[in-house]
């Protein structure tokens, strides 16, 4: 996806590929995401107060890995990290929207724009214990494909259980 703008019910959302100039913005947003998830994962910051996240560097160089900023009214509102998945589908690796913009349609618009930007098979994973992720993603995939999606549970190498939704986007 090369970036795009969408509106839904007056919600202005733009997806912009992360470049060298905007990389520090992504890094700060990832810290907010990790803080949010710490409520579910129990993860604590390092002694410098930040959450270590070495995985993000892969989005700078690996083929097929794409980092997008979610902008709302021109300002950073969140991010989306996508990559190829082991089954050949596109994979939403991480998806984050600022707390102050949740339930206003920003995340829904961004998620729909990402999925529709690349028709084909998509995989999405989330921690079932994440109170907002479960209903959010099920609503999004139903909007894209109706009831025609697959759902399964998988255990990550660290032992955490993830729910996976697989959907074919027309």
BELVEN-V484936 format. One line per field, one symbol per residue. ss: DSSP state (H for helix, E for strand, C for the rest). phi: phi as a letter, one per 30 degrees, with the letter a starting at -180 (. if undefined). psi: psi as a letter, one per 20 degrees, with the letter a starting at -180 (. if undefined). A space follows every 50 residues. Layout:
BEGIN
ss->???
phi->???
psi->???
END
This chain:
BEGIN
ss->CCCEEEEECCEEEEEEECCCCCHHHHHHHHHHHHHHHHHHHCCCCCCCCC CCCHHHHHHHHCCCCEEEEEEECCEEEEEEEEEECCCCCEEEEEEEECHH HCCCCHHHHHHHHHHHHCCEEEEEEECCCCHHHHHHHHHHHHHHHCCCEE EEEEECCCCCEEEEEEEEEC
phi->.cjabbbbhidcbbcbedbedceedeeddddddddedddcdidcdddcic cdbdddddddbddidbcbdccbhiceblabcbadcdcjddbddbbbbeed cdicjddedddddddddbekdbcbbadeddeddededdddddddbiddbc bbcbcdedjdcccccbbccd
psi->pjqrqqqokjooppppppahhighgggghhggghggihhghjpqrrijir ppnihhhhihhppippppqoppkiqpiarppqrqrhjirqpogqpppqgi jqjiiggggggggggihnqapqppqqphiohhgghghhgghhhgjbjmqq prqqprhjiqpqppppqop.
END
